[in-house]
Amino acid sequence: MTGKLTAILAALVFVSCAGVIRKPMVEITFTVHTTVPLDETETVFITGNSRHLGSWQPNGAALRRLDSLTWTGSFSFPKGTHLEYKFTRGSWQNEAMINGCITPPNSLLTILSPQSLSFNVDRWKDDCAALPPEITGTAILHRDFSSQFLENDRNIIVWLPPSYNVSAESYPVLYMHDGQNIFDPNTSTLGFDWQMDEIATRLIGAGQMKAIIIVGIYSTDARTAEYSPQHLGTAYTRFLIEELKPFIDSQYRTLTGPENTAVMGSSMGGLISFDLAWEHPEVFGMAGCLSSAFLVDHNEILKRVARTS
């Protein structure tokens, strides 16, 4: 009996140990070559969906400078890891671009054996922002507009209708999220813009829409949280209503009532646009919600609407 018990215990120990055997680690070396030399104060980072790369923090893992044009780093991952990654200079505002000024998709790699990978970067996002704007009509950029509620800064771009500078009338206002994407392809994270300037100019000229002011609110690294009512959405709402709208109304000739104030966005921007109009109809009388992310946070917005309908 003792012999059988010993054998059973030995088998259990073997199974237990086998259950915690870790996958072998595989080393991957990344080397980044930049077209333009970087200042000595600059660092190139790799970030991705692995904790070894900072779990998508834009300054996830610093690469080592070989010279002003070359950066490298070696990292070990469990064999079989499905890796997604990008390169930045420490912020999503200076992410590496491709084909000029197009934000690249995530690079993908299934890790099976050691590799050395090489990448060329000819432009960063902030380089694109510094290019001459390609905007139809008059647009005014307010840099680093500060919010005490969100404790951060962002750019605000204001597009004025063609008649603004030749008349004394006041105008309805459309507030749009992801403001860097709506007028100028050089600042757009998509590599192309929504062409709101061209479209509004054409429709206003054809008499198919009222002349309006369009306010583009740049998004930040905290975009997803700021556009979510369950996360930073409340602070973002206070930023719009208590800080940004009073500033716009004081600086421009606006019609300030809800019947003349709209908000618009896509995906998470569509979600927060709906939330703004639903919770604050006294401020935003209209909302444009494109491909809205209504299913995030366990359908919270849909459940809330159902409870109050």
WONOR-V820887 format. One record per residue. N is the residue number from 1. RES is the residue in one small letter. SS is DSSP state (@ for helix, = for strand, . for the rest). PSI is psi in radians with two decimals (NA if undefined). D_FIRST is the distance of its C-alpha to the first C-alpha in whole Angstrom. Layout:
n=N res=RES ss=SS psi=PSI d_first=D_FIRST
n=N res=RES ss=SS psi=PSI d_first=D_FIRST
This chain:
n=1 res=m ss=. psi=-0.74 d_first=0
n=2 res=t ss=@ psi=-0.69 d_first=4
n=3 res=g ss=@ psi=-0.73 d_first=5
n=4 res=k ss=@ psi=-0.74 d_first=5
n=5 res=l ss=@ psi=-0.73 d_first=6
n=6 res=t ss=@ psi=-0.72 d_first=9
n=7 res=a ss=@ psi=-0.71 d_first=10
n=8 res=i ss=@ psi=-0.79 d_first=11
n=9 res=l ss=@ psi=-0.69 d_first=12
n=10 res=a ss=@ psi=-0.70 d_first=14
n=11 res=a ss=@ psi=-0.71 d_first=15
n=12 res=l ss=@ psi=-0.73 d_first=17
n=13 res=v ss=@ psi=-0.72 d_first=18
n=14 res=f ss=@ psi=-0.80 d_first=20
n=15 res=v ss=@ psi=-0.74 d_first=21
n=16 res=s ss=@ psi=-0.78 d_first=23
n=17 res=c ss=@ psi=-0.68 d_first=24
n=18 res=a ss=@ psi=-0.56 d_first=26
n=19 res=g ss=@ psi=-0.35 d_first=27
n=20 res=v ss=. psi=0.12 d_first=29
n=21 res=i ss=. psi=2.21 d_first=31
n=22 res=r ss=. psi=2.69 d_first=34
n=23 res=k ss=. psi=2.55 d_first=37
n=24 res=p ss=. psi=2.58 d_first=39
n=25 res=m ss== psi=2.49 d_first=42
n=26 res=v ss== psi=2.29 d_first=46
n=27 res=e ss== psi=2.29 d_first=49
n=28 res=i ss== psi=2.30 d_first=52
n=29 res=t ss== psi=2.22 d_first=56
n=30 res=f ss== psi=2.30 d_first=58
n=31 res=t ss== psi=2.24 d_first=62
n=32 res=v ss== psi=2.25 d_first=65
n=33 res=h ss== psi=2.16 d_first=68
n=34 res=t ss== psi=2.50 d_first=71
n=35 res=t ss=. psi=-0.67 d_first=75
n=36 res=v ss=. psi=2.31 d_first=76
n=37 res=p ss=. psi=2.51 d_first=75
n=38 res=l ss=. psi=2.55 d_first=74
n=39 res=d ss=. psi=2.73 d_first=75
n=40 res=e ss=. psi=-0.37 d_first=73
n=41 res=t ss=. psi=-0.16 d_first=72
n=42 res=e ss=. psi=2.65 d_first=70
n=43 res=t ss=. psi=2.47 d_first=66
n=44 res=v ss=. psi=2.35 d_first=65
n=45 res=f ss== psi=2.65 d_first=62
n=46 res=i ss== psi=2.43 d_first=59
n=47 res=t ss== psi=2.69 d_first=57
n=48 res=g ss== psi=-2.86 d_first=55
n=49 res=n ss=. psi=0.22 d_first=52
n=50 res=s ss=. psi=2.53 d_first=49
n=51 res=r ss=@ psi=-0.44 d_first=49
n=52 res=h ss=@ psi=-0.36 d_first=50
n=53 res=l ss=@ psi=0.29 d_first=53
n=54 res=g ss=. psi=0.14 d_first=54
n=55 res=s ss=. psi=0.87 d_first=53
n=56 res=w ss=. psi=0.22 d_first=56
n=57 res=q ss=. psi=2.34 d_first=58
n=58 res=p ss=. psi=-0.39 d_first=61
n=59 res=n ss=. psi=0.80 d_first=61
n=60 res=g ss=. psi=-1.05 d_first=57
n=61 res=a ss== psi=2.13 d_first=57
n=62 res=a ss== psi=2.39 d_first=60
n=63 res=l ss=. psi=2.76 d_first=61
n=64 res=r ss== psi=2.27 d_first=62
n=65 res=r ss== psi=2.16 d_first=66
n=66 res=l ss== psi=-0.69 d_first=67
n=67 res=d ss== psi=-3.01 d_first=70
n=68 res=s ss=. psi=-0.16 d_first=72
n=69 res=l ss=. psi=-0.07 d_first=72
n=70 res=t ss== psi=2.33 d_first=68
n=71 res=w ss== psi=2.54 d_first=65
n=72 res=t ss== psi=2.79 d_first=61
n=73 res=g ss== psi=2.51 d_first=58
n=74 res=s ss== psi=2.36 d_first=54
n=75 res=f ss== psi=2.57 d_first=51
n=76 res=s ss== psi=2.37 d_first=47
n=77 res=f ss== psi=2.66 d_first=46
n=78 res=p ss== psi=2.40 d_first=42
n=79 res=k ss=. psi=2.36 d_first=43
n=80 res=g ss=. psi=-0.09 d_first=44
n=81 res=t ss=. psi=2.35 d_first=46
n=82 res=h ss== psi=1.77 d_first=48
n=83 res=l ss== psi=2.40 d_first=51
n=84 res=e ss== psi=2.43 d_first=54
n=85 res=y ss== psi=2.84 d_first=57
n=86 res=k ss== psi=3.02 d_first=61
n=87 res=f ss== psi=2.50 d_first=63
n=88 res=t ss== psi=3.08 d_first=65
n=89 res=r ss=. psi=0.52 d_first=67
n=90 res=g ss=. psi=-0.15 d_first=65
n=91 res=s ss=. psi=2.69 d_first=66
n=92 res=w ss=@ psi=-0.26 d_first=66
n=93 res=q ss=@ psi=-0.22 d_first=70
n=94 res=n ss=@ psi=0.84 d_first=70
n=95 res=e ss== psi=2.64 d_first=67
n=96 res=a ss== psi=2.35 d_first=68
n=97 res=m ss== psi=2.91 d_first=70
n=98 res=i ss== psi=2.72 d_first=71
n=99 res=n ss=. psi=0.86 d_first=74
n=100 res=g ss=. psi=-1.76 d_first=76
n=101 res=c ss=. psi=0.73 d_first=75
n=102 res=i ss== psi=2.24 d_first=72
n=103 res=t ss== psi=2.16 d_first=69
n=104 res=p ss=. psi=2.72 d_first=66
n=105 res=p ss=. psi=2.94 d_first=63
n=106 res=n ss=. psi=2.38 d_first=60
n=107 res=s ss== psi=2.48 d_first=59
n=108 res=l ss== psi=2.49 d_first=56
n=109 res=l ss== psi=2.20 d_first=53
n=110 res=t ss== psi=2.09 d_first=50
n=111 res=i ss=. psi=1.95 d_first=48
n=112 res=l ss=. psi=-0.54 d_first=46
n=113 res=s ss=. psi=2.78 d_first=48
n=114 res=p ss=. psi=2.43 d_first=50
n=115 res=q ss== psi=2.74 d_first=54
n=116 res=s ss== psi=2.08 d_first=57
n=117 res=l ss== psi=2.46 d_first=59
n=118 res=s ss== psi=2.42 d_first=63
n=119 res=f ss== psi=2.50 d_first=65
n=120 res=n ss== psi=2.30 d_first=68
n=121 res=v ss== psi=2.05 d_first=70
n=122 res=d ss=. psi=-0.20 d_first=74
n=123 res=r ss=. psi=2.59 d_first=74
n=124 res=w ss== psi=2.83 d_first=72
n=125 res=k ss=@ psi=-0.70 d_first=73
n=126 res=d ss=@ psi=-0.41 d_first=75
n=127 res=d ss=@ psi=-0.71 d_first=77
n=128 res=c ss=@ psi=-0.69 d_first=78
n=129 res=a ss=@ psi=-0.43 d_first=78
n=130 res=a ss=. psi=-0.12 d_first=81
n=131 res=l ss=. psi=2.68 d_first=83
n=132 res=p ss=. psi=2.33 d_first=86
n=133 res=p ss=. psi=2.56 d_first=85
n=134 res=e ss=. psi=1.31 d_first=86
n=135 res=i ss=. psi=2.33 d_first=87
n=136 res=t ss=. psi=2.20 d_first=90
n=137 res=g ss=. psi=-2.80 d_first=92
n=138 res=t ss== psi=2.16 d_first=92
n=139 res=a ss== psi=2.37 d_first=88
n=140 res=i ss== psi=2.21 d_first=88
n=141 res=l ss== psi=2.15 d_first=85
n=142 res=h ss== psi=1.85 d_first=84
n=143 res=r ss== psi=2.50 d_first=81
n=144 res=d ss== psi=0.85 d_first=79
n=145 res=f ss== psi=2.19 d_first=79
n=146 res=s ss== psi=2.52 d_first=77
n=147 res=s ss== psi=2.19 d_first=75
n=148 res=q ss=. psi=-0.42 d_first=74
n=149 res=f ss=. psi=-0.65 d_first=72
n=150 res=l ss=. psi=-0.23 d_first=70
n=151 res=e ss=. psi=0.76 d_first=70
n=152 res=n ss== psi=3.08 d_first=71
n=153 res=d ss== psi=2.74 d_first=74
n=154 res=r ss== psi=2.79 d_first=75
n=155 res=n ss== psi=2.57 d_first=78
n=156 res=i ss== psi=2.23 d_first=80
n=157 res=i ss== psi=2.30 d_first=83
n=158 res=v ss== psi=2.07 d_first=86
n=159 res=w ss== psi=2.28 d_first=87
n=160 res=l ss== psi=2.45 d_first=91
n=161 res=p ss=. psi=2.79 d_first=93
n=162 res=p ss=. psi=-0.54 d_first=96
n=163 res=s ss=. psi=-0.08 d_first=98
n=164 res=y ss=@ psi=-0.77 d_first=97
n=165 res=n ss=@ psi=-0.01 d_first=99
n=166 res=v ss=@ psi=0.19 d_first=102
n=167 res=s ss=. psi=3.01 d_first=102
n=168 res=a ss=. psi=0.17 d_first=101
n=169 res=e ss=. psi=2.86 d_first=99
n=170 res=s ss=. psi=2.78 d_first=96
n=171 res=y ss== psi=2.61 d_first=93
n=172 res=p ss== psi=2.80 d_first=89
n=173 res=v ss== psi=2.33 d_first=86
n=174 res=l ss== psi=2.07 d_first=83
n=175 res=y ss== psi=2.26 d_first=80
n=176 res=m ss== psi=2.32 d_first=78
n=177 res=h ss== psi=2.94 d_first=74
n=178 res=d ss=. psi=0.85 d_first=73
n=179 res=g ss=@ psi=-0.42 d_first=77
n=180 res=q ss=@ psi=-0.28 d_first=76
n=181 res=n ss=@ psi=-0.14 d_first=76
n=182 res=i ss=. psi=-0.41 d_first=79
n=183 res=f ss=. psi=-0.66 d_first=82
n=184 res=d ss=. psi=2.08 d_first=81
n=185 res=p ss=. psi=-0.39 d_first=79
n=186 res=n ss=. psi=-0.38 d_first=79
n=187 res=t ss=. psi=-0.17 d_first=77
n=188 res=s ss=. psi=2.40 d_first=75
n=189 res=t ss=. psi=-0.17 d_first=71
n=190 res=l ss=. psi=-0.27 d_first=72
n=191 res=g ss=. psi=-0.16 d_first=74
n=192 res=f ss=. psi=2.75 d_first=77
n=193 res=d ss=. psi=3.01 d_first=78
n=194 res=w ss=. psi=-0.23 d_first=79
n=195 res=q ss=. psi=0.65 d_first=83
n=196 res=m ss=@ psi=-0.55 d_first=83
n=197 res=d ss=@ psi=-0.84 d_first=86
n=198 res=e ss=@ psi=-0.76 d_first=88
n=199 res=i ss=@ psi=-0.81 d_first=87
n=200 res=a ss=@ psi=-0.74 d_first=88
n=201 res=t ss=@ psi=-0.77 d_first=91
n=202 res=r ss=@ psi=-0.79 d_first=92
n=203 res=l ss=@ psi=-0.67 d_first=91
n=204 res=i ss=@ psi=-0.76 d_first=93
n=205 res=g ss=@ psi=-0.54 d_first=96
n=206 res=a ss=. psi=0.00 d_first=96
n=207 res=g ss=. psi=0.37 d_first=96
n=208 res=q ss=. psi=-0.08 d_first=93
n=209 res=m ss=. psi=2.77 d_first=91
n=210 res=k ss=. psi=2.67 d_first=92
n=211 res=a ss=. psi=2.26 d_first=93
n=212 res=i ss== psi=2.82 d_first=90
n=213 res=i ss== psi=2.38 d_first=88
n=214 res=i ss== psi=2.19 d_first=85
n=215 res=v ss== psi=2.01 d_first=83
n=216 res=g ss== psi=2.12 d_first=80
n=217 res=i ss== psi=1.89 d_first=77
n=218 res=y ss=. psi=2.50 d_first=75
n=219 res=s ss=. psi=2.89 d_first=71
n=220 res=t ss=. psi=-3.08 d_first=69
n=221 res=d ss=. psi=-0.37 d_first=65
n=222 res=a ss=. psi=0.44 d_first=64
n=223 res=r ss=@ psi=-0.93 d_first=66
n=224 res=t ss=@ psi=-0.77 d_first=63
n=225 res=a ss=@ psi=-0.71 d_first=62
n=226 res=e ss=@ psi=-0.55 d_first=66
n=227 res=y ss=. psi=0.05 d_first=67
n=228 res=s ss=. psi=2.12 d_first=64
n=229 res=p ss=. psi=-0.40 d_first=65
n=230 res=q ss=. psi=-0.08 d_first=61
n=231 res=h ss=. psi=-1.78 d_first=61
n=232 res=l ss=. psi=0.18 d_first=65
n=233 res=g ss=@ psi=-0.62 d_first=67
n=234 res=t ss=@ psi=-0.75 d_first=68
n=235 res=a ss=@ psi=-0.68 d_first=69
n=236 res=y ss=@ psi=-0.68 d_first=71
n=237 res=t ss=@ psi=-0.78 d_first=73
n=238 res=r ss=@ psi=-0.65 d_first=74
n=239 res=f ss=@ psi=-0.82 d_first=75
n=240 res=l ss=@ psi=-0.84 d_first=77
n=241 res=i ss=@ psi=-0.71 d_first=79
n=242 res=e ss=@ psi=-0.32 d_first=79
n=243 res=e ss=@ psi=-0.98 d_first=80
n=244 res=l ss=@ psi=-0.86 d_first=81
n=245 res=k ss=@ psi=-0.78 d_first=83
n=246 res=p ss=@ psi=-0.64 d_first=85
n=247 res=f ss=@ psi=-0.84 d_first=85
n=248 res=i ss=@ psi=-0.75 d_first=86
n=249 res=d ss=@ psi=-0.49 d_first=89
n=250 res=s ss=@ psi=-0.45 d_first=90
n=251 res=q ss=@ psi=-0.38 d_first=91
n=252 res=y ss=. psi=2.80 d_first=92
n=253 res=r ss=. psi=1.72 d_first=94
n=254 res=t ss== psi=2.67 d_first=91
n=255 res=l ss=. psi=2.07 d_first=91
n=256 res=t ss=. psi=-0.21 d_first=89
n=257 res=g ss=. psi=2.87 d_first=88
n=258 res=p ss=@ psi=-0.50 d_first=85
n=259 res=e ss=@ psi=-0.21 d_first=87
n=260 res=n ss=@ psi=0.30 d_first=88
n=261 res=t ss== psi=2.10 d_first=84
n=262 res=a ss== psi=2.86 d_first=82
n=263 res=v ss== psi=2.59 d_first=78
n=264 res=m ss== psi=2.53 d_first=76
n=265 res=g ss== psi=3.04 d_first=73
n=266 res=s ss== psi=2.71 d_first=71
n=267 res=s ss=. psi=-2.11 d_first=67
n=268 res=m ss=@ psi=-0.53 d_first=66
n=269 res=g ss=@ psi=-0.57 d_first=70
n=270 res=g ss=@ psi=-0.65 d_first=70
n=271 res=l ss=@ psi=-0.87 d_first=68
n=272 res=i ss=@ psi=-0.50 d_first=69
n=273 res=s ss=@ psi=-0.79 d_first=73
n=274 res=f ss=@ psi=-0.78 d_first=72
n=275 res=d ss=@ psi=-0.72 d_first=70
n=276 res=l ss=@ psi=-0.80 d_first=73
n=277 res=a ss=@ psi=-0.60 d_first=76
n=278 res=w ss=@ psi=-0.77 d_first=74
n=279 res=e ss=@ psi=-0.39 d_first=73
n=280 res=h ss=. psi=1.06 d_first=77
n=281 res=p ss=. psi=-0.29 d_first=79
n=282 res=e ss=. psi=-0.22 d_first=82
n=283 res=v ss=. psi=-0.90 d_first=81
n=284 res=f ss=. psi=1.88 d_first=80
n=285 res=g ss=. psi=-0.21 d_first=82
n=286 res=m ss== psi=2.65 d_first=81
n=287 res=a ss== psi=2.35 d_first=77
n=288 res=g ss== psi=2.03 d_first=77
n=289 res=c ss== psi=1.80 d_first=73
n=290 res=l ss== psi=2.23 d_first=72
n=291 res=s ss=. psi=0.86 d_first=69
n=292 res=s ss=. psi=2.52 d_first=67
n=293 res=a ss=. psi=1.05 d_first=64
n=294 res=f ss=. psi=-0.26 d_first=64
n=295 res=l ss=. psi=-0.06 d_first=60
n=296 res=v ss=@ psi=2.86 d_first=59
n=297 res=d ss=@ psi=0.73 d_first=57
n=298 res=h ss=@ psi=0.75 d_first=56
n=299 res=n ss=@ psi=0.50 d_first=59
n=300 res=e ss=@ psi=-0.76 d_first=60
n=301 res=i ss=@ psi=-0.66 d_first=64
n=302 res=l ss=@ psi=-0.70 d_first=64
n=303 res=k ss=@ psi=-0.66 d_first=62
n=304 res=r ss=@ psi=-0.74 d_first=65
n=305 res=v ss=@ psi=-0.71 d_first=68
n=306 res=a ss=@ psi=-0.65 d_first=66
n=307 res=r ss=@ psi=-0.52 d_first=66
n=308 res=t ss=@ psi=0.01 d_first=69
n=309 res=s ss=. psi=NA d_first=71
